[in-house]
Amino acid sequence: MARFTFKLPDIGEGIAEAEIVAWHVSIGDRIEEDQNIADMMTDKATVEMESPVSGVVVQLAGEVGDQVAIGAALVVIETEDAGEGEVVAAPPSPEQAEVAEQYEAENPGVEDAQSAGLTTPARSDESADPSPVRAEPVEAQAASVAPAASGPSTGSGRTEEKGAPQPHVLASPAVRARARDLGIDLAQVKTDADRVRHADLDAFLRYNAGQGYQAPGASRARADEQVRVIGMRRRIAENMAASKRNIPHFTYVDEIDVTALEAMRADLNDHRGVRPKLTMLPLLIVAICRTLPEFPMLNARYDDEAGVVTRSGRVHLGMAAQTDAGLTVPVIRDAQDRNVWQLATEITRLAEAARANKLKPDELGNGTITVTSLGPLGGIATTPVINRPEVAIIGPNKIVERPVFTGRGDEIRRAKLMNLSISCDHRVVDGWDAASYVQALKKQLETPVLLFAD
């Protein structure tokens, strides 16, 4: 028997370390060659690590949420034919070697497996369980109300013996329906009238609330639960904190009449054939791409450490997408070269890849401007956070129908209106520039034929 050390390979240019977001094996498991053993997250993507050999897992590099340096041991596998300490990863780059040397310098006298953060199987029943501890919520106990010893009271205030037939209680259909929804037995409700009224139900609820009564569907207390912030959620937290900490945001919001645009979108969908159904997003992206050349300071990236703003000649448009793991921002490369149908196809593809956690590294990062939309949730207005190091982010809001004056006397018409938000980096973009850009967007969206004009 020999031990094979699988070291974390270089999984992205310039990446010095990766976070463990999921283990698919445990110590003592028998695994096969090419079996997925762990999911590792970098700043750009989540990558599946596959075992190059078959054998039994004897050591793991830490727990979910821990960081592992490139070139450090990830898993040690006991095999029958692999050489002791064999490594499958390519030799580390000079930057990776520097990281490893720094780690060794900070941890003198530690064995290789320990310096890599590896855990070993327990050697006695008293040893700690190597698996991470998770907080388990404790189910709250429901309060109960003891029935009156003398039996339930009737609507007339009389008390019936246990097991005796219940008398018919007079009440209106509305009161009966409300009592049924609340799970209240009308025979238990006291009244000084000839029938049970809504006021009697209210009095019953007020009195019994102090006795532990809870209507069906009422909220109940639950035990506190601690959830470790790891993986995508941690990346989002770090990126958003850095953005708000380093960028002086300002947000500008304007109202756009999209009545004509929505009519055109409906007409395009009616004649789309086998092409994907259009939403508002691809039309908005076309408008963004057509107007950005006049406002190059918005389609840019700001390196605040070097003090350099790079104004991009192409539009690499980030598209904020909500997934089960959290918000991710795939990028539509060269959006300015795509027509509305090509944009719709790419939006669908990237959204599906994001939800399935199948985005490629080159489909993430290096955007020049971002669009974020809550879709059907909409909202009156948003103040989106800039996707650093970009300098602007655009947020379309909910479309609503409202009456508006036409400008011809008191004439009123029905219009579809949408607020459009833009947040900008005030170090690079002035308020006048942001407002002017939104006015240019507004012209395109309110006169949608311009979207297809030369």
N, C-alpha and C positions, 0 to 999 in steps of 0.2 A: 504494500500500500504506500502511496505517496500523496503529497499535498500540492495542490495547484492553487496559486494565488492569482485571482482575476483582478487586475488593477483597472481603475476607471480610465477608459480611453479618452483621447481628445475628441469631444463631441461638438466642437464648434470653435471657429476661429476667435482667438482672443479670450476664450473662456478659461478661467483659472480654477473654478470649483463648480460643483453642482449640488443641488439639494435632493435628498431622498424624500420622494413624495409617496412612494408605496413599495412595500416588500411583497413579493409574490411567493417567497419561500421562507421557511423557518429553519433554525438549527436542527439538524437531524433528518431533514427531508432528503429523500432520494430524488435527484433531478436528472434530466436527460439533456444531451447536447442540443443547443438552439432553444432551450426552454427559457421563457421570460422570467427573470429573477427579480428585477426591480425597475421602477420608473424613476428617472432622474430629471430634474427640472433645472434648466439654465435660464438666463435672462430672456432667451428667445423662444424656447420650445421645451416640451417634455419628450424625453427619449427613452425607449424601452431598452433595457440591458439584457442581452441573451447570453446564456452560458455557452462557452466554446467547448466544454467537456461534459461528460456524464460523471456522476459520483454522488457523494453525500456531503451536504453543507455542514461545515464544522465551525465557521466563524462568519459573522456579519459586521459590516462597518456601521455601527450605531443604530439609531432609531429614526423613524419617520420625522422629518423636520431638520435633521442634522445635515451639515454641509460636509462634502467630501472633496478633497483637492484632486485635480487631474493627476493621474499617475499614482495615486494612493490606493492601497488595497481596498477593494469593495467587498469581495467574498473569497473565502478560502474553502476549497472543495477537496475532499479526500477521494482520490481516484486510484485505479489499479495500475495505470500506465503513464500518467503524467509525471513530468519531472518536478522535483521539489522546487517550489518558488517560481515556476514557469509563469511568464507574463505574456498576455496576448496583445496588450496595447502597444501602439507605436511609441518609440522613445519620446519622452516629454520634450516640449520646446524649451528654449532657454528661460522663458518667463515661468513655465511650469516647474522647471528645475529649481528656480529661485524660490518659488513658493514652498516646495518640498524641503529645501535647505533651511528656510526660515522656520518651518515647523519643527524640524529636528533640533535646531538651535534653541527653540523655546521649550522643548521637551527632552532635555538631556537624560541619557541613561534609561530610556524607555524601549522595551522590545519593539520590533517592527510591527507586529500585530497590534500592540497596544498603541503605538504612536499613530497608527492609521485609524484609531478609533474602533478597533474590532472588539467584539464581545465573544466570549467563549462559553461552551455549554456548562451548566451547573454540574458540580462534582459531588454534591450531597443534597439530601432532601431539604437541608436548611439553607441552601444557596438561594439567592434571589432569582425569581423568574425573569429571564432576559427579555420577555415580551413587554412592550410599553404598557403602562397602566392607563386605563381610560376611565373617566368619570362616568358612572352609571346613574342616570336620574332615578330618584326614588319616587315611586308612584304615591301621590297624595291620597290620604284616606278620605273618603266621602263622609260628610257629616250625616247622621241619621236622626230622625225624630221619633221618639217613642210614642206609640198611640196612647191616647187617654185611657186610663184604667176603666173608666165607666163606659167606654165605647164612643163611637163618633157621634157628634151632635148633628142634629138635623137643621134644615133651613129655618125652622121655627124655634130653634133653641132647645128642643127636647133632646134627651139622651136615650139611645136605643141600646138594648142589651146585645152582647156579642152573639152573632149568629142570627139575630132577628131580622126579618125582611126589612129592607130599607124603604122608607116612604118616598113617593115622588116629590121632587123639589121643584118648585115653580121658579122659572127664570126665562128671560127672553132668549131668542136664538143667538143674539150677539153675545150675551153673557155666557151662554153655554159654549159657544165656539171659543171664546177667550179662555174660559176655564179649562177646556180640553187642550188648548195650545200650551197652557201653563202647567198641565198635569195636576190640576186641583179637582178633588172630589167635592162636588157642590154640597153633598150631605154634611161636609165638615165645616161649611161656611155659615156663620151665625148672621142673622139679620133680624131687625125689628119691624120689617115690613112683611107684606104677604108674599113677597118673592125676593130672590137674591138679585142684587143690583151690582153694577160695576163698582160702586163705592164699597160694597161689602167685600168684593174681591180685593180691592186695594187695602182695606183694613186687615184682611186675612194675611196678605203678603207682608204688611208692615209688622204685624204681631209675630208671625212665624219666622221672619228673618232673624230675629233674636234667638230663636229656638233651634237654629241650624237648618231651616228649610231652604232648599235651593230649587228654583224652577228648572225644568229640563233645558239644557243648552247653556245654563249659567256657567261662567268661568269658575274654575277651581284652582286653588294654589298648587303649584308644582315645586319640586325641589330645584335649587339652583344647579346649573350644569356648566362645567368649564370645558371650553372647546379650544384646542391649541390652534393658533394661527400659523398655518404651514402652506407650502405649495403656492398655488396661484393666488390664494387669498393674501399670503404674506407679500408676494411680489406686488400685488395691487396696493397694499398698504404702504409699502416702501416707496413705490413710484408716486403715489398720490401725495404722501407726506413731503417728498423731495420737491414735487411740483409746487405745492402751496407754500413751502418754506422758501424756495428760491425765486419764484416768479411772482411779481406784482400783477395780479390779475385785474382786469376790468371787463365788464360784460355790457354789451349793447343789445337791445331788443327792439324790433320793429314789427309792425303788422303788415302782412302781405295778402292781397286778394287773389286767391288761387282758383276762383270760379272757372275761368277759361282754361286754366291748366288741368283741372280735374275733368272738365268736359273733353279735352283733347286726350287725356289719359284713358278715359272710358272708350273713346272712339278707337284709339290704337289697340286696346285690348280686344275690342270686338273684331278686329281684323288681324290679329297677331298670328293666326295659323298655329304652327307647331312651336312658335317662339314662346319664351317664358312670359308669364303675366307681369305687367309693369306695376310697380308700386311708385310712390312719390320719390323714393330715394334715387333711382337712376336718373330721373329728370333733374333733380336737384344737383346731382354730381355733374351733369352736362353743363348746367348753368354756372356752377363753381369753376369748372375748367375753362369756360369761355370768358369769364370775367377776371380770373387771376392774373393774366399777363399785364393788365393795367395796374395791378397792385402787387408787385413782386415781393414787397416787404411782408406780406401775409403767407406766401408760399415759401417758407424759409425755416431754417434750423439755427439756433443760437447756441454757440459754444461759449458759455459765460466765463469759463476758466481762461480760455485763450482770448476772449473779447472779440470774437469773429462771428458775423452773421453770414450764413451761406444761403443766398437766394437761389432757389432751384429753378432750372429751366424746364423741368418736367413736373407733372403732378403725380406724386405717389401718395394716394389718398388712403388714410387709415379709416377703417370702418369699425367702430366700437360694436362688439357683439356680445350679448349676454349668454353665458353657458352655465352648466351646473357647477362648474368649478369657480366661476366668477367672470368678471369682465375681461375680455381679451380684444386685441385690436389687430386683426389681419389687414394687410395693405394691398390695395388694388394698384399694381404697377402700371405706370404710363396711362393713367386714366384719361388723359387728354386725347389719346389716340383711339379710344373706344367709342362706338355709337351706343345709343340708349339700350338696344337689345343685347349687345355684348356686355354692357355694364350689368344688366339684369341677370345675365347668366353667371357672370363672375361673382356677383353679390351672393347669389344662391349657393354657388360652389364653396365659397369661403365660409359662409355661415354654417353650412353643413359640416365642413371640415373642422371648424372651431368647436361645434357641439360634440363631435366625435373625437375630439382631441387628436386630430390627424393633420394639423397644420405643419407645413415644412418650415425650417428655419428661415428660408428666404422669403416666406410669406408673412413674416413678422418683423417689425422694426424698420427703421430707416424711412419712415413716412415723412411727408413734407407738410401736410395739413390733415386734420381728422374731422369726420362727421360722426356725431352721436345722436341717436334717435331712440325714444322710448316706444316707438311703434304705436300700437293701438292704445297704450296707456296715455300717451300724449303728455298733457300738462299745459297750463296756461303759459308758463315761461320757465326756462331753466337757466342755470348759471354753470355751464360745464367747466370741468377742470382741464387745463391744457395738458396735452400728452407731451411732456418734456422729452427732447429739447425743441420740439416744434414751438411755434409762437402764436398759433391760432387754432381754435376748434369751433365748429359750427353745429348748432343744435336746432333742428326743426321741431316744432311743437304740434299740439293737437289741432286738427282742422275742425272748425265749428261753423255752423250756419247761423247767420244773424241778419236782421234787416239793416240796410245801410241807405243813406241818402245818395241819390244819383248825382246831385249837383244841379239838377234842373228843378228849382223850386222846392216843393215839399214831396216830390216823387221819391218813393222808396222801392227798393228791389231786394230780393233775397240773394245773399252772397255767401261764399265759402271763404272763411278767413283763417289764416295761420300766422302765429307769431314765430319769428325766426330769431334765435339767440346766437351771438358770437362772443366768445371770450378771447381776449388777446393779452399778450405779454407787453405791458406798458413800457418796458425798457426798449422795445423795438418798434412797437406800433402805437401811434397816437390815436386818440379818440376820434379825431376828424377822419383819419384814414379808415378806421373800422366802420364808421357811419357811412362814409362815401362808398365803401365796398358793398355794404348791405343794400344801399340804394341801387347800385349797379345790378346786384342779384335780383332785387325786387323788380326792376325793369324787365329782366329776362323772364322771370316767373309770371309776371302779370300780363306779358305779351308773349305767350309761349311759342308763337311762330318764329321768334328770334332764335330759339334753341336749335332750329334746323336751317337757319339762313347762313349763307356763305359769309 
